Amino acid sequence: MTTVIIRTMTRILTPAILVFGSYIILHGHLTPGGGFQGGAVFASGLALLIIAFSRKRVKEMFEKVPLSVFESIGALGFLGIGLMGIVMYTFLRNFIANSGAPFGMPTPEGINPGFLNTGGTLPYLNIFVGLKVLAGLTSIVLILFLILRREENE
């Protein structure tokens, strides 16, 4: 049973954790981090929600869009980007770089001063890996939560 303090702090902290996880995913090609790390941070925010609120609320959260949808989008998106590279030359070729498309602006000479729009296919790959990791880790936490709750009730 969680207290009012835990639920209140969860309501305050979870949006910040989810935004930080998104930041790590989107800036993975410029800074340390990427899809796996950002997905793990994002999943920790969802784990906090799972632990802080009742089973009924958690079930309602994942009824509209099940985690398997996010995991499938992540896997198919990563595979799709990889296969689109084959059409150009080889698997996972950075075909978006310097194309002018989103994340395809020309890269500056030398060290990138932090231009987010210059990553080519890397930000897309980070997004898809992040979706897969957040769905996988959240599923694990959800299963463990349900197992522990069932053992408590027995």
PLY file of the C-alpha trace (Angstrom):
ply
format ascii 1.0
element vertex 154
property float x
property float y
property float z
element edge 153
property int vertex1
property int vertex2
end_header
0.00 0.00 0.00
1.44 3.35 -1.02
1.04 6.56 0.89
-0.25 9.94 -0.22
3.33 11.26 -0.13
4.53 8.60 -2.58
1.64 9.21 -4.97
2.10 13.00 -4.79
5.84 12.79 -5.44
5.18 10.39 -8.29
2.84 12.91 -9.90
5.56 15.57 -9.57
8.60 13.51 -10.60
7.21 11.33 -13.39
6.81 14.10 -16.01
10.40 15.24 -15.35
11.70 11.67 -15.65
9.81 11.11 -18.92
11.07 14.39 -20.40
14.64 13.56 -19.35
14.35 10.09 -20.95
13.10 11.70 -24.17
16.00 14.18 -24.05
18.53 11.36 -23.73
16.97 9.49 -26.67
16.87 12.54 -28.96
20.38 13.79 -28.10
22.05 10.38 -28.25
23.99 11.22 -31.40
25.49 14.34 -29.79
26.01 13.41 -26.14
26.53 10.22 -24.14
23.30 8.32 -24.18
20.98 7.11 -26.86
18.09 4.77 -27.34
18.94 2.18 -24.71
19.84 4.63 -21.96
16.90 6.93 -22.70
14.52 3.98 -22.92
15.73 2.75 -19.52
15.19 6.20 -17.95
11.74 6.44 -19.55
10.88 2.95 -18.28
11.95 3.95 -14.77
9.35 6.73 -14.88
6.70 4.25 -15.93
7.90 1.84 -13.22
7.42 4.59 -10.67
3.82 4.99 -11.86
3.23 1.24 -11.68
4.54 1.00 -8.13
2.84 4.14 -6.79
-0.69 3.53 -8.06
-3.16 0.68 -7.72
-3.42 -2.30 -10.01
-6.67 -0.94 -11.46
-5.09 2.38 -12.51
-2.08 0.59 -14.00
-4.35 -1.71 -15.99
-6.26 1.33 -17.32
-2.97 2.97 -18.35
-1.95 0.12 -20.62
-5.38 -0.89 -21.98
-5.55 1.92 -24.56
-2.12 1.29 -26.08
-0.52 -1.97 -24.97
3.25 -2.12 -24.53
3.50 -4.68 -27.33
2.55 -1.92 -29.78
5.55 0.18 -28.71
7.83 -2.85 -28.87
6.60 -3.73 -32.37
6.97 -0.14 -33.62
10.52 -0.07 -32.25
11.54 -3.32 -33.91
9.85 -2.64 -37.24
11.12 0.95 -37.37
14.72 -0.12 -36.74
14.45 -2.83 -39.35
12.80 -0.41 -41.80
15.60 2.18 -41.45
18.15 -0.59 -41.93
16.45 -1.95 -45.03
16.04 1.52 -46.53
19.82 1.78 -46.32
20.12 -1.42 -48.37
18.19 0.24 -51.19
20.84 2.97 -51.23
23.95 0.86 -50.67
24.22 -1.27 -47.52
22.27 -2.18 -44.38
21.97 0.77 -41.95
23.60 3.21 -44.38
23.14 6.80 -43.19
21.08 7.82 -46.23
19.43 10.79 -44.47
22.68 12.64 -43.67
23.13 15.86 -45.68
19.81 15.31 -47.49
17.93 18.28 -46.01
15.25 15.99 -44.52
14.46 16.08 -40.80
17.73 15.23 -39.02
19.45 15.54 -42.41
20.98 19.00 -42.34
24.62 19.31 -43.46
27.08 18.55 -40.70
29.57 21.26 -39.74
33.32 20.81 -40.14
35.05 19.54 -37.02
33.22 19.03 -33.75
29.44 19.40 -33.91
28.52 22.36 -31.67
25.24 20.66 -30.74
23.09 20.95 -33.85
20.33 18.39 -33.21
19.23 18.31 -36.85
22.46 16.77 -38.20
22.28 13.13 -37.08
20.90 11.47 -40.21
19.49 8.06 -39.38
21.00 7.92 -35.88
18.21 9.85 -34.09
15.60 7.66 -35.76
17.45 4.52 -34.70
17.73 5.90 -31.15
13.97 6.59 -31.09
13.14 3.06 -32.23
15.59 1.44 -29.80
14.20 3.66 -27.03
10.64 2.49 -27.78
11.72 -1.15 -27.71
13.66 -0.79 -24.45
10.96 1.18 -22.65
8.34 -1.39 -23.64
10.53 -4.33 -22.64
11.66 -2.96 -19.27
8.18 -1.68 -18.40
6.73 -5.10 -19.23
9.24 -6.75 -16.89
8.39 -4.35 -14.07
4.67 -4.81 -14.68
4.95 -8.60 -14.57
7.04 -8.49 -11.38
4.54 -6.06 -9.84
1.60 -8.32 -10.66
3.41 -11.41 -9.34
4.29 -9.70 -6.07
0.75 -8.35 -5.65
-0.69 -11.82 -6.24
1.66 -13.31 -3.63
0.63 -10.60 -1.14
-3.04 -11.45 -1.61
-2.56 -15.20 -1.10
0 1
1 2
2 3
3 4
4 5
5 6
6 7
7 8
8 9
9 10
10 11
11 12
12 13
13 14
14 15
15 16
16 17
17 18
18 19
19 20
20 21
21 22
22 23
23 24
24 25
25 26
26 27
27 28
28 29
29 30
30 31
31 32
32 33
33 34
34 35
35 36
36 37
37 38
38 39
39 40
40 41
41 42
42 43
43 44
44 45
45 46
46 47
47 48
48 49
49 50
50 51
51 52
52 53
53 54
54 55
55 56
56 57
57 58
58 59
59 60
60 61
61 62
62 63
63 64
64 65
65 66
66 67
67 68
68 69
69 70
70 71
71 72
72 73
73 74
74 75
75 76
76 77
77 78
78 79
79 80
80 81
81 82
82 83
83 84
84 85
85 86
86 87
87 88
88 89
89 90
90 91
91 92
92 93
93 94
94 95
95 96
96 97
97 98
98 99
99 100
100 101
101 102
102 103
103 104
104 105
105 106
106 107
107 108
108 109
109 110
110 111
111 112
112 113
113 114
114 115
115 116
116 117
117 118
118 119
119 120
120 121
121 122
122 123
123 124
124 125
125 126
126 127
127 128
128 129
129 130
130 131
131 132
132 133
133 134
134 135
135 136
136 137
137 138
138 139
139 140
140 141
141 142
142 143
143 144
144 145
145 146
146 147
147 148
148 149
149 150
150 151
151 152
152 153
